[in-house]
């Protein structure tokens, strides 16, 4: 299947039995027509005010948002409706925000989920913003929010493996919380390099383990109850991966330990979250006995 055929999935998926109800909700809110709205690019990405909607319109909005549960990334405030996502993504965004300048750049967000980070990036006035994520649910969450934002962000139901075949390359690529889901991490980083313009940059975050050796953890079946976690490197190992993939100027921005302040259960998300993934008797370990989730944030530049 070529790239053009894959891109059609964005429209074909609307006819799938499990996706049709989400699309129906998007059609309902598309009837809510509003002009230019107040936007706050802060921690709660905020669009509009409660008085902008009639009660009937607000009820349609709230019902649609609930039909699109679970909301993993956020938080959002739409016309006073607070969508309190599982992840307080503002914590991650505020951590990385001082380390990039996107003005007039062509930017990709790989694994963009519902677009929370891209909506906040609009404040930087990039030339183009393209999100890559193959999930039909997050596509419809994005369209739900973007109906009111009215941005020209492009959402592609594609993965990192399609990046190098895209119809143009990028100045800056974000890939946050994706690398550990890839069975070939070095190959994935090479795909990022091939998708960049000369001297283009990436900013990634991934699970890490402590240590000075160039090694990685390979979980057996599950890590923190997540089935598709393949490799969790030390920082030296991750640096080696980046060098092998064709990057230089490798900078460690930060390391963090995931806490319940950043990831937790809400009425807008799942029945389980971080507290259920850790050993109840020792929160420094996962339920499987591995080191509890810790992340490293890195920035690097393509060689040449």
C-alpha positions in Angstrom: 0.0 0.0 0.0 1.5 3.4 -1.0 1.4 6.5 1.1 -1.6 8.0 -0.7 -3.7 4.9 -0.1 -2.7 5.0 3.6 -3.7 8.6 3.9 -7.2 7.7 2.7 -7.6 5.7 6.0 -8.4 9.0 7.6 -11.6 9.1 5.7 -12.4 5.4 5.3 -12.2 4.8 9.0 -15.3 6.9 9.5 -17.4 4.0 8.1 -15.9 1.4 10.6 -18.5 0.2 13.0 -16.5 1.1 16.1 -15.5 4.6 14.7 -18.8 5.7 13.2 -20.2 6.9 16.6 -17.2 9.2 17.1 -17.7 10.6 13.6 -21.4 11.2 14.3 -20.4 13.4 17.3 -18.0 15.4 15.1 -20.9 16.0 12.6 -23.1 17.2 15.5 -20.6 19.8 16.8 -19.8 20.9 13.2 -23.3 22.5 13.3 -22.1 24.8 16.1 -20.8 27.7 14.0 -18.7 30.4 15.8 -16.5 33.2 14.7 -13.2 34.1 16.1 -12.9 32.8 19.7 -10.8 33.6 22.7 -7.8 31.2 22.9 -5.5 30.8 25.9 -2.3 28.7 25.1 -1.6 28.0 28.8 -1.6 24.8 30.8 -5.3 24.2 30.2 -5.5 24.8 26.4 -8.6 27.0 26.4 -11.0 27.9 23.7 -14.0 30.3 24.1 -16.0 31.2 27.1 -19.2 29.6 28.5 -21.3 32.6 27.4 -20.3 31.9 23.8 -22.6 28.9 23.7 -26.3 28.4 24.3 -27.3 25.7 26.8 -28.3 23.5 23.9 -24.9 24.0 22.2 -23.1 23.3 25.4 -25.0 20.1 26.0 -24.1 18.9 22.5 -20.4 19.8 23.1 -20.3 18.0 26.5 -22.1 14.9 25.2 -19.6 14.7 22.2 -16.6 15.1 24.5 -17.9 12.2 26.7 -18.4 10.0 23.7 -14.8 10.5 22.8 -13.5 9.2 26.2 -10.7 8.2 27.0 -8.8 11.4 26.7 -5.1 10.6 27.4 -3.5 14.0 26.6 -4.6 17.4 27.7 -6.0 19.2 29.6 -8.5 21.2 27.6 -11.1 23.8 28.5 -13.7 24.3 25.8 -16.3 27.0 26.6 -15.9 26.2 30.3 -16.1 22.4 29.8 -13.0 21.1 31.6 -11.6 17.9 30.0 -9.2 16.7 32.6 -7.1 14.1 30.7 -5.2 11.2 32.2 -1.9 12.9 31.5 -1.3 16.5 32.6 0.6 17.1 29.4 1.3 20.7 30.3 4.0 19.4 32.7 6.0 17.8 29.8 5.3 20.7 27.5 6.5 23.3 30.0 9.6 21.3 30.6 10.6 21.2 26.9 9.3 24.6 25.9 12.5 26.6 26.6 14.5 24.3 24.3 13.0 25.1 20.9 12.0 27.9 18.6 9.5 26.9 15.9 8.8 30.2 14.2 8.5 29.8 10.4 9.6 26.2 10.7 8.0 23.0 9.2 7.3 20.9 12.2 6.1 17.3 12.8 4.8 15.7 16.0 5.1 11.9 15.8 2.6 10.1 18.0 0.7 13.4 18.3 -2.3 11.8 20.1 -5.1 14.4 20.0 -2.9 17.3 19.2 -2.5 18.9 22.6 1.1 19.8 22.0 0.5 21.0 18.5 -2.3 23.3 19.6 0.1 24.8 22.1 2.8 25.1 19.4 0.5 27.4 17.4 1.6 30.2 19.7 5.1 29.9 18.2 3.8 30.6 14.7 5.4 27.7 12.8 5.2 27.6 9.0 3.5 24.2 9.0 2.4 21.7 11.7 1.8 18.1 10.8 0.8 15.5 13.4 1.3 11.7 12.8 -0.8 9.2 14.7 -2.7 6.1 13.3 -5.4 6.2 16.0 -9.0 6.9 14.8 -10.0 8.0 18.3 -7.4 10.6 18.7 -8.1 11.8 15.1 -11.7 12.6 16.2 -10.6 14.2 19.4 -8.3 16.4 17.4 -11.1 17.3 15.0 -13.4 18.0 17.9 -11.0 20.6 19.3 -9.8 22.0 16.0 -13.4 22.7 14.8 -13.3 25.6 17.2 -9.6 26.5 17.0 -9.8 26.6 13.2 -6.1 25.9 12.7 -4.4 24.7 9.6 -2.7 21.8 11.4 -2.6 18.6 9.3 -3.4 15.4 11.0 -2.1 12.3 9.3 -3.1 8.7 10.3 0.4 7.6 9.7 3.3 6.3 11.8 7.0 7.2 12.1 7.8 4.5 9.5 6.0 6.7 6.9 7.8 9.9 7.7 10.7 9.5 5.2 8.1 8.9 2.4 6.1 12.0 3.2 5.7 14.7 0.5 8.2 17.0 2.2 10.8 17.0 4.9 10.9 18.8 8.3 12.9 21.4 10.1 12.0 20.1 13.6 10.5 16.8 14.7 9.0 16.0 18.1 8.7 12.3 19.1 7.4 12.2 22.7 6.7 8.9 24.3 7.1 6.7 21.2 10.6 5.2 21.0 10.0 2.5 23.6 7.0 1.2 21.5 9.3 0.5 18.6 11.0 -2.9 18.2 13.8 -1.3 16.2 14.8 1.9 18.0 17.9 2.7 16.0 15.9 2.1 12.7 13.2 4.5 14.1 15.7 7.2 14.8 17.1 6.7 11.3 13.6 7.3 10.0 13.5 10.6 11.9 16.9 11.6 10.4 15.7 10.8 6.8 12.6 12.9 7.4 14.6 16.0 8.4 16.0 18.8 6.3 19.8 19.4 6.5 20.7 20.4 10.1 17.1 19.7 11.2 16.5 18.9 14.8 14.6 16.4 16.9 13.3 16.5 20.5 12.4 13.1 22.0 11.6 11.6 25.3 11.6 7.9 26.2 11.7 5.6 29.2 15.2 5.2 30.7 17.0 3.2 33.3 19.8 4.6 35.5 23.4 3.5 34.9 26.6 4.5 33.3 26.9 1.4 31.1 25.7 1.4 27.5 23.0 -1.2 28.1 19.2 -1.4 28.1 16.4 -3.2 29.8 14.3 -5.6 27.7 11.0 -6.2 29.6 9.4 -9.7 29.5 5.9 -9.3 28.1 4.9 -6.2 30.0 6.4 -3.1 31.6 4.1 -1.1 33.9 1.3 -3.2 32.5 2.1 -2.0 29.0 2.6 -4.9 26.5 4.5 -3.1 23.7 7.6 -1.8 25.5 10.7 -3.2 23.8 13.9 -1.5 25.0 14.5 0.9 27.9 18.1 2.3 27.6 20.5 4.0 29.9 21.4 7.5 28.8 24.8 6.4 27.3 23.0 3.7 25.3 20.4 6.2 24.0 23.2 8.5 23.0 24.8 5.7 21.0 21.6 5.0 19.3 21.4 8.6 18.2 24.9 8.7 16.9 24.3 5.5 14.9 21.2 7.0 13.5 23.1 10.1 12.2 22.7 12.7 14.9 25.1 15.1 16.6 25.0 17.9 19.2 23.1 15.5 21.5 21.8 17.4 24.6 20.2 15.9 27.6 17.4 18.4 28.5 16.1 16.6 31.7 15.3 13.4 33.4 12.1 12.9 35.3 10.3 10.3 37.4 6.7 10.0 36.5 4.4 10.8 39.4 0.6 10.8 40.0 0.7 14.6 39.6 1.4 14.0 35.9 -0.4 10.7 35.2 -3.6 9.7 37.1 -7.2 8.5 36.8 -9.9 11.0 36.0 -13.5 10.7 34.9 -12.3 11.6 31.4 -9.8 8.7 31.0 -9.2 5.1 32.0 -10.2 2.9 35.0 -6.5 2.4 35.7 -3.5 4.7 35.7 0.0 5.1 37.2 -1.0 4.1 40.8 -2.2 0.8 39.4 0.9 0.2 37.4 3.3 0.4 40.4 4.1 -2.1 43.1 1.7 -1.2 46.0 4.4 -2.0 48.5 7.3 -0.4 46.7 6.4 2.5 44.4 10.0 2.6 43.1 9.1 -0.6 41.1 6.5 -1.5 38.6 4.0 -4.3 39.3 6.4 -6.6 37.3 9.3 -5.7 39.5 11.1 -3.4 37.1 12.4 0.1 38.0 9.4 2.5 38.0 8.9 4.7 34.9 11.6 7.4 34.5 12.0 9.5 31.4 14.9 11.2 29.6 14.4 14.2 27.3 16.9 14.7 24.5 17.5 17.1 21.7 19.8 16.3 18.7 20.7 17.7 15.3 21.0 15.8 12.0 24.5 15.5 10.7 25.2 17.3 7.4 
